[in-house]
C-alpha cells in the first residue's frame, strides 16, 4: 500500500519536473537564439538597409525577454503562495 502510493507520487513529480526542465531548456535556447540574431548574415544585410529600425529592435529584445522572465517568476511565486495558503486549486476562484 505504501509503496504504491510512493510510486504514484514519484511518477507525478517526475512529470512535473520534466515539464519544468523542458521549459527551462526551451527558454535558454530562445534566449541564445535572440542574442545571436545581430550576428546573422541576413541581419547584417538588413542592417545596411534599415539600420535605425534594427538597432531599436535589438535594444528592445533583451528588455522584452527580461520582462517576460520576470512575469513568469512572479507568476510562479504567486502560485506557490496560493498553494501554501490552502486556497482552492481551481481557476474559478481567481
C-alpha positions as CSV (number, residue, x, y, z in Angstrom):
1,X,0.0,0.0,0.0
2,X,2.7,2.5,1.0
3,X,4.9,1.6,-2.0
4,X,2.0,2.0,-4.4
5,X,1.3,5.5,-3.0
6,X,5.0,6.3,-3.1
7,X,5.3,5.2,-6.7
8,X,2.3,7.3,-7.8
9,X,3.7,10.4,-6.1
10,X,7.2,10.0,-7.6
11,X,5.6,9.4,-11.1
12,X,3.7,12.7,-10.7
13,X,6.8,14.5,-9.5
14,X,8.8,13.2,-12.5
15,X,6.1,14.5,-14.9
16,X,6.1,18.0,-13.2
17,X,9.9,18.2,-13.2
18,X,10.1,17.1,-16.8
19,X,7.8,19.9,-17.8
20,X,9.8,22.3,-15.7
21,X,13.2,21.3,-17.2
22,X,12.0,21.2,-20.7
23,X,10.5,24.7,-20.5
24,X,13.8,25.8,-18.9
25,X,15.8,24.3,-21.8
26,X,13.5,25.9,-24.4
27,X,13.8,29.3,-22.7
28,X,17.6,29.1,-22.7
29,X,17.6,28.1,-26.4
30,X,15.3,31.1,-27.2
31,X,17.5,33.4,-25.2
32,X,20.7,32.5,-27.0
33,X,18.9,32.5,-30.4
34,X,17.8,36.0,-29.8
35,X,21.2,37.1,-28.6
36,X,22.8,35.6,-31.7
37,X,20.5,37.4,-34.2
38,X,22.6,40.5,-34.6
39,X,25.5,38.4,-35.9
40,X,23.4,36.5,-38.6
41,X,24.2,37.2,-42.3
42,X,20.6,38.2,-43.0
43,X,20.5,40.7,-40.2
44,X,23.9,42.2,-41.2
45,X,22.4,42.7,-44.7
46,X,19.2,44.2,-43.3
47,X,21.2,46.5,-41.0
48,X,22.6,48.2,-44.1
49,X,19.1,48.9,-45.3
50,X,17.2,49.6,-42.1
51,X,19.8,50.4,-39.6
52,X,17.7,52.5,-37.2
53,X,14.8,50.1,-37.0
54,X,17.0,47.1,-36.4
55,X,19.0,48.9,-33.8
56,X,15.8,49.7,-31.9
57,X,14.7,46.1,-32.3
58,X,18.0,44.7,-30.9
59,X,17.9,47.0,-27.9
60,X,14.4,46.0,-27.1
61,X,14.8,42.2,-27.4
62,X,16.7,41.8,-24.1
63,X,14.3,44.1,-22.3
64,X,11.3,42.2,-23.5
65,X,12.9,38.9,-22.6
66,X,13.8,40.1,-19.1
67,X,10.3,41.4,-18.5
68,X,8.8,38.1,-19.7
69,X,11.1,36.1,-17.4
70,X,10.2,38.4,-14.5
71,X,6.5,37.9,-15.1
72,X,6.9,34.1,-15.2
73,X,8.9,34.2,-12.0
74,X,6.3,36.3,-10.2
75,X,3.5,34.1,-11.5
76,X,5.3,31.0,-10.1
77,X,5.8,32.7,-6.7
78,X,2.1,33.7,-6.7
79,X,1.1,30.1,-7.4
80,X,3.3,28.8,-4.6
81,X,1.8,31.2,-2.2
82,X,-1.7,30.1,-3.2
83,X,-0.7,26.5,-2.7
84,X,0.8,27.2,0.7
85,X,-2.1,29.2,1.9
86,X,-4.5,26.3,1.2
87,X,-6.5,28.2,-1.4
88,X,-8.6,26.2,-3.9
89,X,-6.7,24.9,-6.9
90,X,-9.4,25.6,-9.4
91,X,-9.2,28.6,-11.6
92,X,-12.8,29.6,-10.8
93,X,-11.7,31.3,-7.6
94,X,-9.3,33.7,-9.3
